[in-house]
Amino acid sequence: MKDLHVHTTYCDGINTPEEIVLAAIDKGLSELGFSGHSYTPFDTNYCMSPESEALYFKEINFLKDKYKDKIKILCGIEQDYYSPPPAYPYDYMIGSVHYIKCGKEFFPVDLSEEAFCGFTAKHFNGDFYAVSEKYFETIAEMVKKMKPDIIGHFDIVAKFNEGNKFFCENNARYVTAYRKAIDDIISYDLPFEINTGAVSRGYRSVPYPSSEITEYIKSRGGRFVLSSDSHSKDTLCFDFEKYIHLIK
């Protein structure tokens, strides 16, 4: 088993890289991929700085060699659409969208329920479907521009929408928006994450993408990779056994 979406103390994780490596070995993983958050100069609360990114790249590659007889380690990055280009030759890239840009402002869609509702009211007149349309448009732009190795948490715009709290995910506008994005990027033949991170942290009862979106991706010939989006050594491979069938 492998897990390629893992965060450490170099960004917003709570464990050091070596602590995570030892936990992965203990869990019997064959492959572990680190994916530190890329630098976003307009929001530095969660990401690596240019200085810490240099240390991150150096340490992960040191651990690669140190534990090469026990586990395969990859040095990756979770690259946000609005970040500068990667500064180092990473083994792989997870392409993600965490922000919606309005004018010169960047609003994180996954920071908090209050922030999500606040910018929706301020910039979209409270129209959550308009926010979703803008988000999925940006996801499609991200894939076309960056051509990442993995498409990260495709529907993170619905992070706080458990039980259709703010909008109906079967609404025609929402369905049309995500299907258009999938149709636009499916030809790139890039795997979508089945991302259990929001489940492990208590925001959702199901992973990204939703089952309806997953079924549509499958119907278009898309493929998947399991991902824990782990910020702790204790949530490596979280709930993978429930979704392993999707990647076979």
KASULQUI-V518150 format. One record per pair of residues at least 4 apart in sequence whose ideal C-beta (glycine too) atoms are under 8 Angstrom apart, sorted by the first residue. I is the first residue (numbers start at 0). J is the second residue. If there is no record, write none. Layout:
# KASULQUI-V518150
I/J, I/J
This chain:
# KASULQUI-V518150
0/26, 0/27, 0/28, 0/29, 0/30, 0/236, 0/239, 1/28, 1/29, 1/30, 1/31, 1/32, 1/225, 2/23, 2/28, 2/30, 2/31, 2/32, 2/225, 2/226, 2/227, 2/229, 2/235, 2/236, 2/239, 3/30, 3/31, 3/32, 3/34, 3/73, 3/75, 3/91, 3/93, 3/149, 3/224, 3/226, 4/32, 4/34, 4/77, 4/93, 4/149, 4/151, 4/192, 4/194, 4/196, 4/226, 4/227, 4/228, 4/229, 5/12, 5/19, 5/31, 5/32, 5/33, 5/34, 5/227, 5/229, 5/235, 6/10, 6/11, 6/12, 6/33, 6/34, 6/35, 6/36, 6/77, 6/228, 6/229, 6/230, 7/12, 7/14, 7/15, 7/16, 7/19, 7/33, 7/35, 7/55, 8/12, 8/13, 8/14, 8/15, 8/16, 9/16, 9/35, 9/47, 9/51, 9/52, 9/54, 9/55, 9/58, 10/35, 10/36, 10/45, 10/46, 10/47, 10/51, 11/36, 11/44, 11/45, 11/46, 11/230, 12/19, 12/229, 12/230, 12/231, 13/230, 13/231, 14/18, 14/19, 14/22, 14/231, 14/232, 15/19, 16/20, 16/33, 16/55, 16/58, 16/59, 16/62, 17/21, 17/62, 18/22, 18/232, 19/23, 19/31, 19/33, 19/229, 19/232, 19/235, 20/24, 20/31, 20/62, 20/66, 20/70, 20/72, 21/25, 21/232, 22/26, 22/232, 22/233, 22/235, 23/28, 23/31, 23/70, 23/232, 23/235, 24/28, 24/66, 24/69, 24/70, 26/235, 26/236, 28/70, 28/235, 28/236, 29/70, 29/71, 30/70, 30/71, 30/72, 30/73, 31/70, 31/71, 31/72, 31/73, 31/235, 32/72, 32/73, 32/74, 32/75, 32/90, 32/91, 33/55, 33/59, 33/72, 33/73, 33/74, 33/75, 34/75, 34/76, 34/77, 34/93, 35/46, 35/47, 35/52, 35/55, 35/76, 35/77, 36/45, 36/46, 36/47, 36/77, 36/79, 37/46, 37/47, 37/52, 37/76, 37/77, 37/78, 37/79, 37/82, 37/83, 37/85, 38/43, 38/46, 38/47, 38/48, 38/49, 38/52, 38/82, 38/83, 39/43, 39/46, 39/79, 39/81, 39/82, 39/97, 39/98, 39/105, 40/83, 41/81, 41/105, 42/46, 42/98, 42/105, 42/107, 43/48, 46/79, 46/82, 47/51, 47/52, 47/55, 48/52, 49/53, 49/86, 50/54, 51/55, 52/56, 52/86, 52/87, 53/57, 53/86, 53/87, 54/58, 55/59, 56/60, 56/74, 56/87, 56/89, 57/61, 58/62, 59/63, 59/72, 59/74, 60/64, 60/74, 61/65, 62/66, 62/72, 63/67, 63/72, 63/73, 63/74, 66/70, 66/72, 67/71, 67/72, 73/90, 73/91, 74/87, 74/89, 74/90, 75/89, 75/90, 75/91, 75/92, 75/93, 75/148, 76/85, 76/87, 76/89, 76/92, 76/93, 77/92, 77/93, 77/95, 77/151, 78/82, 78/85, 78/92, 78/93, 78/94, 78/95, 78/145, 78/147, 79/95, 79/96, 79/97, 79/98, 80/94, 80/95, 80/96, 80/98, 80/137, 80/140, 80/141, 80/144, 80/145, 81/98, 81/100, 81/105, 85/89, 85/92, 91/148, 91/149, 92/145, 92/147, 92/148, 92/149, 93/147, 93/148, 93/149, 93/150, 93/151, 93/192, 93/226, 94/141, 94/142, 94/145, 94/146, 94/147, 94/148, 94/149, 94/150, 94/151, 95/141, 95/151, 95/152, 95/155, 96/108, 96/134, 96/137, 96/138, 96/141, 96/151, 96/155, 97/107, 97/108, 97/109, 97/155, 98/105, 98/106, 98/107, 98/108, 99/105, 99/106, 99/108, 99/118, 99/130, 99/133, 99/134, 99/137, 100/104, 100/105, 100/106, 100/137, 101/106, 101/118, 101/122, 106/114, 106/118, 106/122, 107/114, 108/115, 108/130, 108/134, 108/155, 108/156, 108/158, 109/115, 109/155, 109/158, 110/114, 110/115, 111/115, 111/159, 112/116, 112/159, 113/117, 114/118, 115/119, 115/158, 115/159, 115/165, 116/120, 116/165, 117/121, 118/122, 118/123, 118/130, 119/123, 119/125, 119/126, 119/127, 119/130, 119/165, 120/124, 120/125, 123/127, 123/129, 123/130, 123/133, 124/129, 126/130, 127/131, 127/160, 127/165, 127/166, 128/132, 128/166, 128/170, 128/172, 128/173, 128/176, 129/133, 130/134, 130/156, 131/135, 131/156, 131/157, 131/166, 131/172, 131/173, 131/176, 131/177, 132/136, 132/172, 132/176, 133/137, 134/138, 134/156, 134/176, 135/139, 135/156, 135/176, 135/177, 135/179, 135/180, 136/140, 136/176, 136/180, 137/141, 138/142, 138/150, 138/153, 138/180, 138/184, 139/143, 139/179, 139/180, 139/183, 139/184, 140/144, 141/145, 141/147, 142/146, 142/147, 142/150, 142/183, 142/184, 142/187, 142/189, 143/183, 143/184, 143/187, 146/187, 146/189, 147/151, 147/189, 148/189, 148/190, 149/189, 149/190, 149/191, 149/192, 149/224, 149/226, 150/184, 150/189, 150/190, 150/191, 150/192, 151/155, 151/192, 151/194, 151/226, 152/192, 152/194, 152/196, 152/197, 152/207, 152/208, 152/228, 153/177, 153/180, 153/191, 153/192, 153/207, 153/208, 153/212, 154/177, 154/207, 154/208, 154/209, 154/212, 155/197, 155/207, 157/168, 157/207, 157/209, 158/197, 158/202, 158/203, 159/164, 159/165, 159/202, 160/164, 160/165, 160/166, 160/168, 161/202, 161/203, 161/204, 163/167, 163/168, 166/170, 166/173, 167/173, 168/173, 168/174, 168/209, 168/211, 169/173, 169/174, 169/211, 170/174, 171/175, 172/176, 173/177, 174/178, 174/211, 175/179, 176/180, 177/181, 177/208, 177/212, 177/215, 178/182, 178/215, 179/183, 180/184, 181/185, 181/212, 181/215, 181/216, 181/219, 181/221, 182/219, 184/189, 185/216, 185/219, 185/220, 185/221, 188/222, 190/221, 190/222, 190/223, 190/224, 191/208, 191/213, 191/216, 191/221, 191/222, 191/223, 191/224, 192/207, 192/223, 192/224, 192/225, 192/226, 192/228, 193/206, 193/207, 193/208, 193/213, 193/223, 193/224, 193/225, 193/226, 193/242, 193/245, 193/246, 194/206, 194/207, 194/226, 194/227, 194/228, 195/199, 195/206, 195/225, 195/226, 195/227, 195/228, 195/237, 195/238, 195/239, 195/242, 196/200, 196/206, 196/207, 196/226, 196/227, 196/228, 196/229, 196/230, 196/234, 196/237, 197/202, 197/203, 197/206, 197/207, 197/228, 198/202, 198/203, 198/204, 198/205, 198/206, 198/237, 198/238, 199/227, 199/228, 199/229, 199/234, 199/237, 199/238, 200/230, 200/234, 203/207, 205/209, 205/210, 206/238, 206/242, 208/212, 208/213, 208/216, 209/213, 210/214, 211/215, 212/216, 213/217, 213/223, 213/245, 214/218, 215/219, 216/221, 216/223, 217/221, 217/245, 222/246, 223/245, 223/246, 224/246, 225/236, 225/239, 225/242, 225/243, 225/245, 225/246, 227/234, 227/235, 227/236, 227/237, 227/239, 229/234, 229/235, 229/237, 230/234, 238/242, 239/243, 242/246, 243/247
